[in-house]
């Protein structure tokens, strides 16, 4: 069962990432999208991808009102994607 779940997550990751990359390239070529639109697509990709592979997120505390740096301890390959959401 674990290998089936792993295969599903890998296939989902590859297919959805290919779809989003194609979408961004087409929009860039045809519509000349700006950075804000590309960031919205990237954020949608990150949220959908994390949900699709079964990642649960627990947030504690509130972010400060002043500029800060968010640091991840890179315990998994999904940490950089998590920061994009």
PDB file of N, CA, C and O in Angstrom, chain B, residues numbered from 101:
ATOM      1  N   UNK B 101       0.816  -1.194   0.000  1.00  0.00           N
ATOM      2  CA  UNK B 101       0.000   0.000   0.000  1.00  0.00           C
ATOM      3  C   UNK B 101       0.866   1.267   0.000  1.00  0.00           C
ATOM      4  O   UNK B 101       0.538   2.261  -0.647  1.00  0.00           O
ATOM      5  N   UNK B 102       1.988   1.203   0.747  1.00  0.00           N
ATOM      6  CA  UNK B 102       2.874   2.365   0.790  1.00  0.00           C
ATOM      7  C   UNK B 102       3.452   2.689  -0.578  1.00  0.00           C
ATOM      8  O   UNK B 102       3.551   3.856  -0.958  1.00  0.00           O
ATOM      9  N   UNK B 103       3.829   1.660  -1.311  1.00  0.00           N
ATOM     10  CA  UNK B 103       4.414   1.893  -2.633  1.00  0.00           C
ATOM     11  C   UNK B 103       3.376   2.435  -3.605  1.00  0.00           C
ATOM     12  O   UNK B 103       3.714   3.221  -4.490  1.00  0.00           O
ATOM     13  N   UNK B 104       2.124   2.032  -3.458  1.00  0.00           N
ATOM     14  CA  UNK B 104       1.052   2.561  -4.301  1.00  0.00           C
ATOM     15  C   UNK B 104       0.823   4.041  -4.007  1.00  0.00           C
ATOM     16  O   UNK B 104       0.643   4.845  -4.922  1.00  0.00           O
ATOM     17  N   UNK B 105       0.833   4.390  -2.723  1.00  0.00           N
ATOM     18  CA  UNK B 105       0.667   5.793  -2.327  1.00  0.00           C
ATOM     19  C   UNK B 105       1.839   6.635  -2.833  1.00  0.00           C
ATOM     20  O   UNK B 105       1.642   7.749  -3.318  1.00  0.00           O
ATOM     21  N   UNK B 106       3.036   6.109  -2.720  1.00  0.00           N
ATOM     22  CA  UNK B 106       4.222   6.812  -3.214  1.00  0.00           C
ATOM     23  C   UNK B 106       4.149   7.014  -4.721  1.00  0.00           C
ATOM     24  O   UNK B 106       4.471   8.090  -5.225  1.00  0.00           O
ATOM     25  N   UNK B 107       3.725   5.980  -5.437  1.00  0.00           N
ATOM     26  CA  UNK B 107       3.597   6.091  -6.897  1.00  0.00           C
ATOM     27  C   UNK B 107       2.566   7.151  -7.265  1.00  0.00           C
ATOM     28  O   UNK B 107       2.800   7.945  -8.177  1.00  0.00           O
ATOM     29  N   UNK B 108       1.426   7.177  -6.569  1.00  0.00           N
ATOM     30  CA  UNK B 108       0.394   8.182  -6.835  1.00  0.00           C
ATOM     31  C   UNK B 108       0.944   9.588  -6.607  1.00  0.00           C
ATOM     32  O   UNK B 108       0.743  10.481  -7.430  1.00  0.00           O
ATOM     33  N   UNK B 109       1.624   9.776  -5.510  1.00  0.00           N
ATOM     34  CA  UNK B 109       2.152  11.108  -5.191  1.00  0.00           C
ATOM     35  C   UNK B 109       3.189  11.554  -6.216  1.00  0.00           C
ATOM     36  O   UNK B 109       3.208  12.720  -6.610  1.00  0.00           O
ATOM     37  N   UNK B 110       4.039  10.651  -6.643  1.00  0.00           N
ATOM     38  CA  UNK B 110       5.049  10.980  -7.644  1.00  0.00           C
ATOM     39  C   UNK B 110       4.404  11.314  -8.987  1.00  0.00           C
ATOM     40  O   UNK B 110       4.784  12.291  -9.632  1.00  0.00           O
ATOM     41  N   UNK B 111       3.441  10.516  -9.405  1.00  0.00           N
ATOM     42  CA  UNK B 111       2.738  10.782 -10.666  1.00  0.00           C
ATOM     43  C   UNK B 111       1.994  12.107 -10.590  1.00  0.00           C
ATOM     44  O   UNK B 111       2.036  12.895 -11.535  1.00  0.00           O
ATOM     45  N   UNK B 112       1.312  12.363  -9.474  1.00  0.00           N
ATOM     46  CA  UNK B 112       0.595  13.627  -9.301  1.00  0.00           C
ATOM     47  C   UNK B 112       1.561  14.806  -9.367  1.00  0.00           C
ATOM     48  O   UNK B 112       1.292  15.797 -10.045  1.00  0.00           O
ATOM     49  N   UNK B 113       2.681  14.697  -8.663  1.00  0.00           N
ATOM     50  CA  UNK B 113       3.679  15.764  -8.649  1.00  0.00           C
ATOM     51  C   UNK B 113       4.176  16.069 -10.060  1.00  0.00           C
ATOM     52  O   UNK B 113       4.215  17.229 -10.470  1.00  0.00           O
ATOM     53  N   UNK B 114       4.551  15.039 -10.794  1.00  0.00           N
ATOM     54  CA  UNK B 114       5.095  15.236 -12.139  1.00  0.00           C
ATOM     55  C   UNK B 114       4.052  15.783 -13.109  1.00  0.00           C
ATOM     56  O   UNK B 114       4.332  16.717 -13.860  1.00  0.00           O
ATOM     57  N   UNK B 115       2.860  15.212 -13.094  1.00  0.00           N
ATOM     58  CA  UNK B 115       1.814  15.661 -14.028  1.00  0.00           C
ATOM     59  C   UNK B 115       1.367  17.086 -13.722  1.00  0.00           C
ATOM     60  O   UNK B 115       1.239  17.905 -14.631  1.00  0.00           O
ATOM     61  N   UNK B 116       1.130  17.385 -12.448  1.00  0.00           N
ATOM     62  CA  UNK B 116       0.644  18.722 -12.103  1.00  0.00           C
ATOM     63  C   UNK B 116       1.725  19.776 -12.343  1.00  0.00           C
ATOM     64  O   UNK B 116       1.418  20.880 -12.794  1.00  0.00           O
ATOM     65  N   UNK B 117       2.962  19.457 -12.054  1.00  0.00           N
ATOM     66  CA  UNK B 117       4.051  20.399 -12.306  1.00  0.00           C
ATOM     67  C   UNK B 117       4.214  20.650 -13.800  1.00  0.00           C
ATOM     68  O   UNK B 117       4.428  21.789 -14.216  1.00  0.00           O
ATOM     69  N   UNK B 118       4.114  19.610 -14.601  1.00  0.00           N
ATOM     70  CA  UNK B 118       4.182  19.777 -16.058  1.00  0.00           C
ATOM     71  C   UNK B 118       3.047  20.659 -16.555  1.00  0.00           C
ATOM     72  O   UNK B 118       3.257  21.519 -17.411  1.00  0.00           O
ATOM     73  N   UNK B 119       1.851  20.453 -16.027  1.00  0.00           N
ATOM     74  CA  UNK B 119       0.694  21.266 -16.404  1.00  0.00           C
ATOM     75  C   UNK B 119       0.926  22.744 -16.072  1.00  0.00           C
ATOM     76  O   UNK B 119       0.675  23.613 -16.906  1.00  0.00           O
ATOM     77  N   UNK B 120       1.399  23.025 -14.870  1.00  0.00           N
ATOM     78  CA  UNK B 120       1.598  24.415 -14.443  1.00  0.00           C
ATOM     79  C   UNK B 120       2.707  25.079 -15.250  1.00  0.00           C
ATOM     80  O   UNK B 120       2.565  26.234 -15.653  1.00  0.00           O
ATOM     81  N   UNK B 121       3.803  24.374 -15.493  1.00  0.00           N
ATOM     82  CA  UNK B 121       4.892  24.949 -16.297  1.00  0.00           C
ATOM     83  C   UNK B 121       4.389  25.278 -17.697  1.00  0.00           C
ATOM     84  O   UNK B 121       4.709  26.335 -18.241  1.00  0.00           O
ATOM     85  N   UNK B 122       3.607  24.382 -18.277  1.00  0.00           N
ATOM     86  CA  UNK B 122       3.035  24.633 -19.604  1.00  0.00           C
ATOM     87  C   UNK B 122       2.097  25.830 -19.571  1.00  0.00           C
ATOM     88  O   UNK B 122       2.126  26.668 -20.473  1.00  0.00           O
ATOM     89  N   UNK B 123       1.270  25.915 -18.543  1.00  0.00           N
ATOM     90  CA  UNK B 123       0.345  27.047 -18.407  1.00  0.00           C
ATOM     91  C   UNK B 123       1.099  28.371 -18.319  1.00  0.00           C
ATOM     92  O   UNK B 123       0.737  29.337 -18.990  1.00  0.00           O
ATOM     93  N   UNK B 124       2.129  28.419 -17.506  1.00  0.00           N
ATOM     94  CA  UNK B 124       2.895  29.660 -17.355  1.00  0.00           C
ATOM     95  C   UNK B 124       3.567  30.042 -18.671  1.00  0.00           C
ATOM     96  O   UNK B 124       3.549  31.209 -19.064  1.00  0.00           O
ATOM     97  N   UNK B 125       4.152  29.071 -19.344  1.00  0.00           N
ATOM     98  CA  UNK B 125       4.828  29.375 -20.619  1.00  0.00           C
ATOM     99  C   UNK B 125       3.845  29.850 -21.680  1.00  0.00           C
ATOM    100  O   UNK B 125       4.143  30.783 -22.427  1.00  0.00           O
ATOM    101  N   UNK B 126       2.677  29.220 -21.756  1.00  0.00           N
ATOM    102  CA  UNK B 126       1.673  29.656 -22.730  1.00  0.00           C
ATOM    103  C   UNK B 126       1.158  31.054 -22.410  1.00  0.00           C
ATOM    104  O   UNK B 126       1.023  31.891 -23.302  1.00  0.00           O
ATOM    105  N   UNK B 127       0.873  31.303 -21.136  1.00  0.00           N
ATOM    106  CA  UNK B 127       0.395  32.634 -20.756  1.00  0.00           C
ATOM    107  C   UNK B 127       1.460  33.687 -21.028  1.00  0.00           C
ATOM    108  O   UNK B 127       1.145  34.792 -21.468  1.00  0.00           O
ATOM    109  N   UNK B 128       2.704  33.352 -20.770  1.00  0.00           N
ATOM    110  CA  UNK B 128       3.792  34.298 -21.019  1.00  0.00           C
ATOM    111  C   UNK B 128       3.915  34.587 -22.512  1.00  0.00           C
ATOM    112  O   UNK B 128       4.103  35.736 -22.911  1.00  0.00           O
ATOM    113  N   UNK B 129       3.809  33.548 -23.336  1.00  0.00           N
ATOM    114  CA  UNK B 129       3.959  33.719 -24.783  1.00  0.00           C
ATOM    115  C   UNK B 129       2.761  34.428 -25.404  1.00  0.00           C
ATOM    116  O   UNK B 129       2.928  35.289 -26.267  1.00  0.00           O
ATOM    117  N   UNK B 130       1.558  34.071 -24.969  1.00  0.00           N
ATOM    118  CA  UNK B 130       0.356  34.603 -25.610  1.00  0.00           C
ATOM    119  C   UNK B 130      -0.168  35.881 -24.967  1.00  0.00           C
ATOM    120  O   UNK B 130      -0.629  36.788 -25.659  1.00  0.00           O
ATOM    121  N   UNK B 131      -0.095  35.948 -23.653  1.00  0.00           N
ATOM    122  CA  UNK B 131      -0.706  37.067 -22.941  1.00  0.00           C
ATOM    123  C   UNK B 131       0.297  38.019 -22.313  1.00  0.00           C
ATOM    124  O   UNK B 131      -0.076  39.082 -21.817  1.00  0.00           O
ATOM    125  N   UNK B 132       1.564  37.643 -22.333  1.00  0.00           N
ATOM    126  CA  UNK B 132       2.611  38.458 -21.720  1.00  0.00           C
ATOM    127  C   UNK B 132       2.265  38.785 -20.264  1.00  0.00           C
ATOM    128  O   UNK B 132       2.180  39.953 -19.884  1.00  0.00           O
ATOM    129  N   UNK B 133       2.068  37.737 -19.456  1.00  0.00           N
ATOM    130  CA  UNK B 133       1.665  37.927 -18.065  1.00  0.00           C
ATOM    131  C   UNK B 133       2.757  38.639 -17.272  1.00  0.00           C
ATOM    132  O   UNK B 133       3.940  38.569 -17.602  1.00  0.00           O
ATOM    133  N   UNK B 134       2.328  39.315 -16.230  1.00  0.00           N
ATOM    134  CA  UNK B 134       3.270  40.035 -15.383  1.00  0.00           C
ATOM    135  C   UNK B 134       3.702  39.153 -14.206  1.00  0.00           C
ATOM    136  O   UNK B 134       3.232  38.025 -14.059  1.00  0.00           O
ATOM    137  N   UNK B 135       4.578  39.669 -13.397  1.00  0.00           N
ATOM    138  CA  UNK B 135       5.130  38.916 -12.277  1.00  0.00           C
ATOM    139  C   UNK B 135       4.051  38.548 -11.261  1.00  0.00           C
ATOM    140  O   UNK B 135       4.076  37.450 -10.706  1.00  0.00           O
ATOM    141  N   UNK B 136       3.117  39.444 -11.013  1.00  0.00           N
ATOM    142  CA  UNK B 136       2.057  39.188 -10.031  1.00  0.00           C
ATOM    143  C   UNK B 136       1.192  37.998 -10.458  1.00  0.00           C
ATOM    144  O   UNK B 136       0.850  37.150  -9.634  1.00  0.00           O
ATOM    145  N   UNK B 137       0.843  37.940 -11.736  1.00  0.00           N
ATOM    146  CA  UNK B 137       0.041  36.821 -12.244  1.00  0.00           C
ATOM    147  C   UNK B 137       0.816  35.514 -12.165  1.00  0.00           C
ATOM    148  O   UNK B 137       0.257  34.477 -11.808  1.00  0.00           O
ATOM    149  N   UNK B 138       2.080  35.562 -12.492  1.00  0.00           N
ATOM    150  CA  UNK B 138       2.913  34.359 -12.407  1.00  0.00           C
ATOM    151  C   UNK B 138       3.018  33.884 -10.961  1.00  0.00           C
ATOM    152  O   UNK B 138       3.026  32.680 -10.705  1.00  0.00           O
ATOM    153  N   UNK B 139       3.097  34.812 -10.018  1.00  0.00           N
ATOM    154  CA  UNK B 139       3.176  34.440  -8.607  1.00  0.00           C
ATOM    155  C   UNK B 139       1.870  33.798  -8.139  1.00  0.00           C
ATOM    156  O   UNK B 139       1.894  32.871  -7.329  1.00  0.00           O
ATOM    157  N   UNK B 140       0.733  34.281  -8.642  1.00  0.00           N
ATOM    158  CA  UNK B 140      -0.550  33.660  -8.294  1.00  0.00           C
ATOM    159  C   UNK B 140      -0.599  32.214  -8.780  1.00  0.00           C
ATOM    160  O   UNK B 140      -1.054  31.326  -8.058  1.00  0.00           O
ATOM    161  N   UNK B 141      -0.131  31.983  -9.999  1.00  0.00           N
ATOM    162  CA  UNK B 141      -0.108  30.621 -10.543  1.00  0.00           C
ATOM    163  C   UNK B 141       0.843  29.755  -9.722  1.00  0.00           C
ATOM    164  O   UNK B 141       0.527  28.604  -9.419  1.00  0.00           O
ATOM    165  N   UNK B 142       1.984  30.289  -9.365  1.00  0.00           N
ATOM    166  CA  UNK B 142       2.962  29.545  -8.567  1.00  0.00           C
ATOM    167  C   UNK B 142       2.402  29.206  -7.189  1.00  0.00           C
ATOM    168  O   UNK B 142       2.616  28.104  -6.684  1.00  0.00           O
ATOM    169  N   UNK B 143       1.686  30.150  -6.583  1.00  0.00           N
ATOM    170  CA  UNK B 143       1.082  29.906  -5.269  1.00  0.00           C
ATOM    171  C   UNK B 143      -0.007  28.832  -5.367  1.00  0.00           C
ATOM    172  O   UNK B 143      -0.115  27.967  -4.498  1.00  0.00           O
ATOM    173  N   UNK B 144      -0.815  28.897  -6.439  1.00  0.00           N
ATOM    174  CA  UNK B 144      -1.851  27.876  -6.656  1.00  0.00           C
ATOM    175  C   UNK B 144      -1.200  26.504  -6.832  1.00  0.00           C
ATOM    176  O   UNK B 144      -1.688  25.503  -6.308  1.00  0.00           O
ATOM    177  N   UNK B 145      -0.093  26.471  -7.575  1.00  0.00           N
ATOM    178  CA  UNK B 145       0.639  25.219  -7.770  1.00  0.00           C
ATOM    179  C   UNK B 145       1.090  24.649  -6.427  1.00  0.00           C
ATOM    180  O   UNK B 145       0.904  23.461  -6.162  1.00  0.00           O
ATOM    181  N   UNK B 146       1.674  25.479  -5.594  1.00  0.00           N
ATOM    182  CA  UNK B 146       2.197  25.007  -4.310  1.00  0.00           C
ATOM    183  C   UNK B 146       1.076  24.478  -3.421  1.00  0.00           C
ATOM    184  O   UNK B 146       1.210  23.407  -2.828  1.00  0.00           O
ATOM    185  N   UNK B 147      -0.027  25.216  -3.324  1.00  0.00           N
ATOM    186  CA  UNK B 147      -1.135  24.774  -2.469  1.00  0.00           C
ATOM    187  C   UNK B 147      -1.746  23.470  -2.959  1.00  0.00           C
ATOM    188  O   UNK B 147      -1.986  22.554  -2.173  1.00  0.00           O
ATOM    189  N   UNK B 148      -1.996  23.390  -4.260  1.00  0.00           N
ATOM    190  CA  UNK B 148      -2.599  22.179  -4.817  1.00  0.00           C
ATOM    191  C   UNK B 148      -1.652  20.994  -4.687  1.00  0.00           C
ATOM    192  O   UNK B 148      -2.080  19.887  -4.362  1.00  0.00           O
ATOM    193  N   UNK B 149      -0.390  21.219  -4.937  1.00  0.00           N
ATOM    194  CA  UNK B 149       0.597  20.150  -4.854  1.00  0.00           C
ATOM    195  C   UNK B 149       0.708  19.614  -3.430  1.00  0.00           C
ATOM    196  O   UNK B 149       0.727  18.400  -3.226  1.00  0.00           O
ATOM    197  N   UNK B 150       0.781  20.496  -2.457  1.00  0.00           N
ATOM    198  CA  UNK B 150       0.892  20.058  -1.068  1.00  0.00           C
ATOM    199  C   UNK B 150      -0.345  19.270  -0.647  1.00  0.00           C
ATOM    200  O   UNK B 150      -0.233  18.250   0.032  1.00  0.00           O
ATOM    201  N   UNK B 151      -1.516  19.739  -1.048  1.00  0.00           N
ATOM    202  CA  UNK B 151      -2.747  19.018  -0.727  1.00  0.00           C
ATOM    203  C   UNK B 151      -2.778  17.666  -1.444  1.00  0.00           C
ATOM    204  O   UNK B 151      -3.178  16.658  -0.860  1.00  0.00           O
ATOM    205  N   UNK B 152      -2.360  17.650  -2.697  1.00  0.00           N
ATOM    206  CA  UNK B 152      -2.395  16.427  -3.494  1.00  0.00           C
ATOM    207  C   UNK B 152      -1.472  15.328  -2.998  1.00  0.00           C
ATOM    208  O   UNK B 152      -1.782  14.146  -3.141  1.00  0.00           O
ATOM    209  N   UNK B 153      -0.346  15.705  -2.421  1.00  0.00           N
ATOM    210  CA  UNK B 153       0.576  14.684  -1.912  1.00  0.00           C
ATOM    211  C   UNK B 153       0.358  14.399  -0.430  1.00  0.00           C
ATOM    212  O   UNK B 153       1.102  13.621   0.167  1.00  0.00           O
ATOM    213  N   UNK B 154      -0.654  15.021   0.165  1.00  0.00           N
ATOM    214  CA  UNK B 154      -1.043  14.688   1.529  1.00  0.00           C
ATOM    215  C   UNK B 154      -0.270  15.380   2.629  1.00  0.00           C
ATOM    216  O   UNK B 154      -0.167  14.843   3.731  1.00  0.00           O
ATOM    217  N   UNK B 155       0.275  16.550   2.367  1.00  0.00           N
ATOM    218  CA  UNK B 155       1.018  17.280   3.393  1.00  0.00           C
ATOM    219  C   UNK B 155       0.035  18.056   4.267  1.00  0.00           C
ATOM    220  O   UNK B 155      -0.821  18.785   3.765  1.00  0.00           O
ATOM    221  N   UNK B 156       0.171  17.890   5.565  1.00  0.00           N
ATOM    222  CA  UNK B 156      -0.640  18.658   6.513  1.00  0.00           C
ATOM    223  C   UNK B 156       0.248  19.725   7.129  1.00  0.00           C
ATOM    224  O   UNK B 156       1.399  19.466   7.482  1.00  0.00           O
ATOM    225  N   UNK B 157      -0.302  20.931   7.253  1.00  0.00           N
ATOM    226  CA  UNK B 157       0.486  22.061   7.734  1.00  0.00           C
ATOM    227  C   UNK B 157      -0.078  22.530   9.066  1.00  0.00           C
ATOM    228  O   UNK B 157      -1.284  22.743   9.197  1.00  0.00           O
ATOM    229  N   UNK B 158       0.789  22.689  10.043  1.00  0.00           N
ATOM    230  CA  UNK B 158       0.403  23.223  11.345  1.00  0.00           C
ATOM    231  C   UNK B 158       1.180  24.513  11.566  1.00  0.00           C
ATOM    232  O   UNK B 158       2.410  24.512  11.606  1.00  0.00           O
ATOM    233  N   UNK B 159       0.457  25.598  11.707  1.00  0.00           N
ATOM    234  CA  UNK B 159       1.094  26.893  11.955  1.00  0.00           C
ATOM    235  C   UNK B 159       0.871  27.271  13.408  1.00  0.00           C
ATOM    236  O   UNK B 159      -0.236  27.137  13.930  1.00  0.00           O
ATOM    237  N   UNK B 160       1.923  27.743  14.058  1.00  0.00           N
ATOM    238  CA  UNK B 160       1.800  28.203  15.434  1.00  0.00           C
ATOM    239  C   UNK B 160       2.293  29.630  15.518  1.00  0.00           C
ATOM    240  O   UNK B 160       3.252  30.008  14.844  1.00  0.00           O
ATOM    241  N   UNK B 161       1.644  30.408  16.335  1.00  0.00           N
ATOM    242  CA  UNK B 161       2.040  31.801  16.497  1.00  0.00           C
ATOM    243  C   UNK B 161       1.582  32.667  15.340  1.00  0.00           C
ATOM    244  O   UNK B 161       0.983  32.184  14.379  1.00  0.00           O
ATOM    245  N   UNK B 162       1.869  33.932  15.447  1.00  0.00           N
ATOM    246  CA  UNK B 162       1.526  34.874  14.386  1.00  0.00           C
ATOM    247  C   UNK B 162       2.807  35.504  13.865  1.00  0.00           C
ATOM    248  O   UNK B 162       3.750  35.720  14.627  1.00  0.00           O
ATOM    249  N   UNK B 163       2.845  35.799  12.571  1.00  0.00           N
ATOM    250  CA  UNK B 163       4.045  36.453  12.047  1.00  0.00           C
ATOM    251  C   UNK B 163       4.174  37.865  12.624  1.00  0.00           C
ATOM    252  O   UNK B 163       3.164  38.528  12.862  1.00  0.00           O
ATOM    253  N   UNK B 164       5.382  38.320  12.847  1.00  0.00           N
ATOM    254  CA  UNK B 164       5.566  39.664  13.392  1.00  0.00           C
ATOM    255  C   UNK B 164       5.126  40.738  12.399  1.00  0.00           C
ATOM    256  O   UNK B 164       5.026  40.487  11.198  1.00  0.00           O
ATOM    257  N   UNK B 165       4.868  41.929  12.916  1.00  0.00           N
ATOM    258  CA  UNK B 165       4.439  43.056  12.082  1.00  0.00           C
ATOM    259  C   UNK B 165       5.608  43.732  11.373  1.00  0.00           C
ATOM    260  O   UNK B 165       5.392  44.599  10.526  1.00  0.00           O
ATOM    261  N   UNK B 166       6.804  43.363  11.694  1.00  0.00           N
ATOM    262  CA  UNK B 166       7.982  43.974  11.086  1.00  0.00           C
ATOM    263  C   UNK B 166       8.626  42.990  10.105  1.00  0.00           C
ATOM    264  O   UNK B 166       8.326  41.797  10.152  1.00  0.00           O
ATOM    265  N   UNK B 167       9.496  43.465   9.226  1.00  0.00           N
ATOM    266  CA  UNK B 167      10.144  42.563   8.261  1.00  0.00           C
ATOM    267  C   UNK B 167      10.919  41.453   8.977  1.00  0.00           C
ATOM    268  O   UNK B 167      11.568  41.682   9.998  1.00  0.00           O
ATOM    269  N   UNK B 168      10.833  40.265   8.422  1.00  0.00           N
ATOM    270  CA  UNK B 168      11.520  39.133   9.043  1.00  0.00           C
ATOM    271  C   UNK B 168      11.930  38.131   7.967  1.00  0.00           C
ATOM    272  O   UNK B 168      11.526  38.245   6.810  1.00  0.00           O
ATOM    273  N   UNK B 169      12.720  37.170   8.357  1.00  0.00           N
ATOM    274  CA  UNK B 169      13.157  36.101   7.464  1.00  0.00           C
ATOM    275  C   UNK B 169      12.540  34.801   7.964  1.00  0.00           C
ATOM    276  O   UNK B 169      12.634  34.473   9.147  1.00  0.00           O
ATOM    277  N   UNK B 170      11.909  34.065   7.054  1.00  0.00           N
ATOM    278  CA  UNK B 170      11.339  32.774   7.408  1.00  0.00           C
ATOM    279  C   UNK B 170      12.366  31.707   7.048  1.00  0.00           C
ATOM    280  O   UNK B 170      12.841  31.642   5.915  1.00  0.00           O
ATOM    281  N   UNK B 171      12.696  30.880   8.019  1.00  0.00           N
ATOM    282  CA  UNK B 171      13.728  29.866   7.832  1.00  0.00           C
ATOM    283  C   UNK B 171      13.098  28.485   7.982  1.00  0.00           C
ATOM    284  O   UNK B 171      12.280  28.255   8.873  1.00  0.00           O
ATOM    285  N   UNK B 172      13.483  27.585   7.112  1.00  0.00           N
ATOM    286  CA  UNK B 172      13.020  26.205   7.176  1.00  0.00           C
ATOM    287  C   UNK B 172      14.201  25.320   7.532  1.00  0.00           C
ATOM    288  O   UNK B 172      15.340  25.607   7.164  1.00  0.00           O
ATOM    289  N   UNK B 173      13.921  24.249   8.248  1.00  0.00           N
ATOM    290  CA  UNK B 173      15.021  23.363   8.627  1.00  0.00           C
ATOM    291  C   UNK B 173      15.274  22.275   7.584  1.00  0.00           C
ATOM    292  O   UNK B 173      16.117  21.405   7.803  1.00  0.00           O
ATOM    293  N   UNK B 174      14.577  22.305   6.475  1.00  0.00           N
ATOM    294  CA  UNK B 174      14.765  21.379   5.344  1.00  0.00           C
ATOM    295  C   UNK B 174      14.747  19.916   5.771  1.00  0.00           C
ATOM    296  O   UNK B 174      15.660  19.149   5.464  1.00  0.00           O
ATOM    297  N   UNK B 175      13.699  19.555   6.476  1.00  0.00           N
ATOM    298  CA  UNK B 175      13.557  18.161   6.880  1.00  0.00           C
ATOM    299  C   UNK B 175      13.004  17.309   5.752  1.00  0.00           C
ATOM    300  O   UNK B 175      13.038  16.080   5.825  1.00  0.00           O
ATOM    301  N   UNK B 176      12.494  17.952   4.711  1.00  0.00           N
ATOM    302  CA  UNK B 176      11.976  17.176   3.585  1.00  0.00           C
ATOM    303  C   UNK B 176      12.204  17.946   2.288  1.00  0.00           C
ATOM    304  O   UNK B 176      12.586  19.116   2.301  1.00  0.00           O
ATOM    305  N   UNK B 177      11.964  17.277   1.189  1.00  0.00           N
ATOM    306  CA  UNK B 177      12.119  17.918  -0.112  1.00  0.00           C
ATOM    307  C   UNK B 177      10.975  18.882  -0.403  1.00  0.00           C
ATOM    308  O   UNK B 177      11.037  19.628  -1.380  1.00  0.00           O
ATOM    309  N   UNK B 178       9.931  18.881   0.425  1.00  0.00           N
ATOM    310  CA  UNK B 178       8.778  19.750   0.192  1.00  0.00           C
ATOM    311  C   UNK B 178       8.876  21.093   0.920  1.00  0.00           C
ATOM    312  O   UNK B 178       8.020  21.955   0.718  1.00  0.00           O
ATOM    313  N   UNK B 179       9.885  21.291   1.751  1.00  0.00           N
ATOM    314  CA  UNK B 179      10.005  22.551   2.487  1.00  0.00           C
ATOM    315  C   UNK B 179      10.043  23.781   1.582  1.00  0.00           C
ATOM    316  O   UNK B 179       9.337  24.747   1.870  1.00  0.00           O
ATOM    317  N   UNK B 180      10.819  23.797   0.514  1.00  0.00           N
ATOM    318  CA  UNK B 180      10.799  24.986  -0.356  1.00  0.00           C
ATOM    319  C   UNK B 180       9.425  25.234  -0.983  1.00  0.00           C
ATOM    320  O   UNK B 180       9.027  26.386  -1.155  1.00  0.00           O
ATOM    321  N   UNK B 181       8.703  24.175  -1.325  1.00  0.00           N
ATOM    322  CA  UNK B 181       7.356  24.332  -1.882  1.00  0.00           C
ATOM    323  C   UNK B 181       6.419  24.878  -0.821  1.00  0.00           C
ATOM    324  O   UNK B 181       5.541  25.687  -1.120  1.00  0.00           O
ATOM    325  N   UNK B 182       6.600  24.442   0.413  1.00  0.00           N
ATOM    326  CA  UNK B 182       5.776  24.914   1.518  1.00  0.00           C
ATOM    327  C   UNK B 182       5.918  26.419   1.706  1.00  0.00           C
ATOM    328  O   UNK B 182       4.938  27.099   2.009  1.00  0.00           O
ATOM    329  N   UNK B 183       7.119  26.942   1.530  1.00  0.00           N
ATOM    330  CA  UNK B 183       7.335  28.378   1.693  1.00  0.00           C
ATOM    331  C   UNK B 183       6.676  29.191   0.579  1.00  0.00           C
ATOM    332  O   UNK B 183       6.420  30.380   0.767  1.00  0.00           O
ATOM    333  N   UNK B 184       6.398  28.588  -0.564  1.00  0.00           N
ATOM    334  CA  UNK B 184       5.735  29.299  -1.662  1.00  0.00           C
ATOM    335  C   UNK B 184       4.237  29.448  -1.453  1.00  0.00           C
ATOM    336  O   UNK B 184       3.613  30.325  -2.050  1.00  0.00           O
ATOM    337  N   UNK B 185       3.660  28.613  -0.624  1.00  0.00           N
ATOM    338  CA  UNK B 185       2.213  28.623  -0.501  1.00  0.00           C
ATOM    339  C   UNK B 185       1.758  29.893   0.117  1.00  0.00           C
ATOM    340  O   UNK B 185       0.558  30.093   0.306  1.00  0.00           O
TER     341      UNK B 185
END
